[in-house]
């Protein structure tokens, strides 16, 4: 019994170690060594910008984490712009102008985006109002009056129930 527990613990620890290694390695695979800039300050800015840009292939993954070819191209584009001396805002504006606001993982609260942010709460409030109205209407409704069975219907029902 003790040996079985020891084996289960060992296997569990081994699986945990493998899982941790896979997670760490998957993060390391995203940014290729040939993409890393020599200047650590520029590299840090590039990483920060990359974390806020969406991979257009993977959808809800940043280009910093993605292994897709398009994500690599975007990472290189960001680094080229930074090397050229552009500010973070200029780089983001260029990428948004080129690929649309969808490329931002956290879209700005401007323009027509306010409708997207407000849609959920608005639909909830409308549903709440309609539900309240329905419940109140049901509570104040007059119940239907029951109509008694005629003697002929009563006799027929008794015949059916006896069979």
N, C-alpha and C positions, 0 to 999 in steps of 0.2 A: 504494500500500500504506500509506504514511504517512497519507494523507488518510483512508483507511478507519479506521485506528486512532484518529485524532483525532476522527472523527465518533462512533465507538463510545464513546470516553471522555466526550465531551460529552453524548451521550444518557444514559450511565450516571450522570453527575453530575446531570443534569436530573431523572432518575427518583428519585435519592436525595433531592434537594431537595424534590420533590413529596411523597414518602413522609413525610419529616420534617414538612413543613407539615401534612399530613393528620393525623398523630398528635397534633401540638400543638393543632390546631384541634378535634379530637375531644375532647380533654381539656377544652378551654375551653368547649365546648358543654354540658357536664353541668350545672354550677351556673349558673343564670341570673343576670343582673345584679340583677334585682329580689329575689333571695333573699339576696344578700350583706348581712350586718349592718353597721351603721355602726361598732360597737365592734369593733376588730380582735382583741381578746382573746376576745370571745364568738364571733367568726367563726372564729378558730383552733380553739376548743373544738368548735364545730359541725362543722368540717371533720374534726377528729380522730375525733369520734363517727361521722360519716357514713362514714368509711373502714372502720369495723368493722361496719357494718350491711349486710346482703345485700339487694339488690333482689329483691323477690319475683317480678318479671316476668322479669328477665334471669338469675336464678339465681346464678351465680358472679361477679357483678359488684357492687361496692359501690354504695350509693345516691349516693355522691359522684361516681362515674364514669358512672352510668346516665342516659339521656335519657328513660326511661319516666315516664309521668304519676304512677304510684304512687311511684316514687323521688322525684320532685319533692315529692309530698305528704308523704313521710316526712322529707325535708330540711326542709320548712317546719315540720313538727311538732317536730322536734328544735330548730330555732331558736326556736319559740314557747316551748317548755319552758325553754330557756336564758334567754330574756328574762324569763320569769316568776321566775327566780332559783333554779331547781333545779340540783342538782349533776349531774355527768356520770353518776354511778351511779344517781341517781333517774331521769334521762332514759332510760338504758338499761333500768332495771327497768320503767318504764312501757311502753316499746316492746316489750319481751319479753313482758310481761303481755298486751299487746294482740294481738301477732302470733305469739307462740310463740317458743321458743328457736331455731327454724330461721332467724330473721331475723339471728342473729349469724353473722358470717363465721368466727369462731373460737369454737365453743361451749365452755362451761366444762366442766371435768372433774368434774362432780358428778352425783348421781342415777343415772339409767339410762345416762348417756353413757359411763360407764366401760366398759360392755359393748361399745359401739361402738368405743372406742379399743382394747380388748383383743381384739376379734374377729379381726382380721387376724393378729396374732402367734399367737393360740391355734390358729387353723386351720392356720397354717404348721407349728407344733409337732406337731399331731395328724397332719398329712400326712407329716411327716418320720418320725414314729414308725411309722406304718402302712407307709410305703415301706421302712424299715429292716427291719421284721418280715417283709415279703414277700420282700425280697432274701435274708435269712438263711434263710427257709423253702425258697426255691428252691435255695440252695447245699447245704443238708443233705438235700434230697430224693433218694431213691434213683431212679436213672434206670430208665426202662422197659426191660425185657429184650426184645431183638429176637427175633422168632419167624421161624425159617427157612421158606422156601417149600417146599412139598411138590414132589415130582418132577412131578406133573401141572401144578401152577401154574407151575413153572419152564419146562416145555415150552410152555405156553400163552403165557407172556411172550416166549419166543424167537420164536414164530410172529408175535406182534404186532409185535415190534421189527424183524423182517425185512421187513415190508410197507411 
